Amino acid sequence: MSSPLNDYLSTLQPIRDPILLKMKDYAVQNNIPIMEDVSMAVLLSLMKLKKPQTVLEIGTAIGYSAIRMAKACKECKIVSCDLDEKRLAIAKAFLHESGFSDRITLIYGDALDDLAEIEHNAPYDMVFIDAAKGQYEKYFKAFSPMVAKHGMVVSDNVFFRGMVPGIVQPTKRYRTVINRLREYNEYLVREEGFETTFYPIGDGLAVSIKTD
């Protein structure tokens, strides 16, 4: 959800880490979506405040978000799941290069099909959802019971290019995804046991804090 404000905020938080710059360049060159800078800054700020010890990430891609989370929280362990074997192999190489292989565990496969392996590492202080947008509600229902008391679920892209709130007219190609994300956002508001705040930054960020 590009805007002059987002663009301006991005210039205030330049990335200087060589491995992160290399990963961003790789993502651009290979058309691989990674989290926007402003949304990432908010996510990392929340992590520094909450200090999660265990994190579950749904959607590894090339490992960019996982590495940034590991850098932000020096003690946390991250379990990251993705069903794209090629991207996961690239992520593994970047993890090795960055020195975070010991703190980030990669799982190959559909997260919804690997519940036993994921649950083995539960409870999680934070779950970060950044995978198939049409499956967000299923992910939340599957993994929110594994969230520790006062933990949080963070969902990226909940405004999806401005189409979900209607800022941009939804295209036919994304109509199903947009409808499901709208349903997901409404579900988050109704969900008992969590309090959700929506942040109109980047591509839209939802932060759901477990209250019970």
C-alpha positions in Angstrom: 0.0 0.0 0.0 2.4 2.6 -1.3 2.0 6.2 -0.1 4.3 9.3 0.2 4.2 8.9 4.0 5.4 5.2 3.8 8.1 6.2 1.3 9.2 9.0 3.6 9.3 6.8 6.7 11.4 4.2 4.8 14.1 6.8 4.1 14.3 7.5 7.9 15.3 3.8 8.6 18.0 2.9 6.1 19.4 -0.6 6.2 23.2 -0.8 6.4 23.7 -4.5 7.3 25.4 -6.1 4.3 23.6 -9.4 4.6 20.2 -7.7 4.7 21.0 -5.5 1.8 22.1 -8.6 -0.1 18.8 -10.3 0.7 16.7 -7.3 -0.3 18.6 -7.1 -3.6 18.0 -10.8 -4.2 14.3 -10.4 -3.4 13.9 -7.5 -5.9 15.9 -9.3 -8.6 13.9 -12.5 -8.3 10.5 -10.8 -7.6 10.1 -12.3 -4.2 7.9 -10.3 -1.8 9.4 -9.4 1.6 8.0 -7.4 4.4 8.0 -3.6 3.8 10.5 -1.5 5.8 7.9 0.5 7.8 5.9 -2.6 8.8 9.1 -4.4 9.7 10.2 -1.4 11.9 6.9 -1.6 13.9 7.2 -5.4 14.2 10.7 -5.2 15.5 9.7 -2.4 18.0 6.9 -4.6 19.3 9.4 -7.5 19.7 11.9 -5.3 21.6 9.1 -4.3 24.0 7.6 -7.8 24.4 10.9 -9.7 24.3 9.5 -13.0 22.9 11.6 -16.1 23.6 9.9 -18.3 21.1 8.5 -17.2 17.7 6.6 -19.1 15.0 6.7 -17.7 11.5 4.3 -18.9 8.9 5.9 -18.0 5.5 9.7 -18.1 5.4 10.4 -17.0 1.8 14.1 -16.4 1.7 14.4 -15.9 5.5 14.6 -12.1 5.5 12.0 -11.5 8.3 13.4 -14.4 10.4 16.9 -13.0 10.3 15.7 -9.5 11.2 13.6 -10.8 14.1 16.6 -12.8 15.3 18.8 -9.7 15.2 16.2 -7.7 17.1 15.7 -10.2 19.9 19.0 -11.7 20.9 17.7 -14.6 22.9 14.6 -15.7 20.9 14.3 -19.0 19.1 12.4 -18.9 15.8 10.6 -21.7 14.0 9.8 -20.8 10.4 7.7 -22.8 8.0 7.3 -22.6 4.2 6.1 -25.0 1.5 8.4 -23.6 -1.3 11.4 -26.0 -1.2 13.6 -23.8 -3.5 13.1 -20.6 -1.4 13.6 -22.6 1.8 17.0 -23.8 0.4 17.9 -20.1 -0.3 16.8 -19.2 3.2 19.0 -21.9 4.6 22.0 -20.5 2.8 21.3 -17.0 4.0 20.9 -18.3 7.6 24.3 -19.9 7.4 25.8 -16.8 6.0 24.2 -14.6 8.7 25.2 -17.0 11.5 21.7 -17.6 12.8 21.3 -21.3 11.9 21.4 -22.2 15.5 18.5 -20.0 16.5 16.2 -20.4 13.4 14.7 -23.7 12.6 13.3 -24.2 9.2 10.4 -26.6 8.4 9.5 -27.6 4.9 5.9 -28.1 4.1 2.4 -26.7 4.6 2.1 -25.3 8.1 -1.4 -26.7 8.4 -0.1 -30.2 7.6 2.8 -30.0 10.1 0.9 -29.2 13.3 2.5 -31.9 15.3 6.0 -30.7 14.5 5.1 -27.1 15.1 3.3 -27.9 18.3 6.4 -29.7 19.6 8.0 -26.3 20.0 5.0 -24.6 21.6 4.0 -22.4 23.3 5.0 -19.4 21.3 5.3 -15.9 22.6 4.6 -14.6 19.1 3.2 -16.0 15.9 3.9 -14.1 12.7 1.6 -14.8 9.7 2.9 -13.9 6.3 2.0 -16.7 3.9 -1.0 -17.5 1.6 -3.3 -14.5 2.2 -6.5 -16.5 1.6 -5.5 -18.9 4.4 -5.0 -16.4 7.2 -8.1 -17.3 9.2 -7.2 -21.0 9.1 -3.6 -20.2 10.3 -5.0 -18.1 13.1 -7.4 -20.8 14.3 -4.7 -23.5 14.0 -1.9 -21.6 15.8 -3.5 -19.2 18.2 -4.1 -22.0 20.8 -0.3 -22.4 20.8 0.3 -18.7 21.8 1.5 -18.2 25.3 -0.5 -16.1 27.7 -0.1 -12.4 26.8 1.6 -13.4 23.6 0.7 -12.0 20.2 -0.2 -12.9 16.7 1.0 -10.5 14.0 -0.5 -10.7 10.5 1.1 -8.8 7.6 -0.6 -7.6 4.4 -4.1 -7.4 5.9 -4.9 -4.3 3.7 -3.3 -6.0 0.6 -2.3 -3.2 -1.7 -5.1 -0.9 -0.5 -7.7 -3.2 -1.9 -9.1 -4.6 1.3 -10.2 -1.2 2.7 -11.3 -0.1 -0.8 -8.6 2.6 -1.2 -7.8 0.8 -4.5 -10.4 -0.9 -6.6 -10.0 -4.7 -6.2 -9.0 -6.5 -9.4 -10.8 -9.6 -10.6 -7.6 -11.6 -10.1 -7.5 -10.9 -6.3 -11.2 -10.7 -5.6 -11.3 -14.0 -3.6 -8.2 -13.1 -1.6 -9.6 -9.6 -0.8 -12.9 -11.1 0.3 -11.1 -13.6 2.6 -8.9 -10.9 4.1 -11.9 -8.7 4.8 -13.5 -11.7 6.5 -10.3 -12.3 8.4 -10.1 -8.8 9.7 -13.7 -8.9 10.9 -12.9 -12.3 12.5 -10.0 -10.8 14.4 -12.2 -8.1 15.9 -14.8 -10.6 17.1 -12.3 -13.2 18.4 -12.6 -13.6 22.1 -9.3 -13.9 24.0 -7.5 -11.5 21.7 -7.5 -7.8 21.3 -6.5 -6.6 17.8 -5.1 -3.3 16.7 -4.8 -2.5 12.9 -1.8 -0.4 11.8 -2.3 1.5 8.5 1.3 1.2 7.6 3.1 -0.7 4.9 0.6 -3.2 3.5 -1.4 -3.2 6.7 -0.4 -4.9 9.9 -2.7 -6.5 12.5 -1.4 -7.1 16.0 -3.6 -9.5 18.2 -2.6 -9.6 21.9 -3.8 -12.7 23.8 -5.7 -11.5 26.8 -7.0 -14.6 28.6 
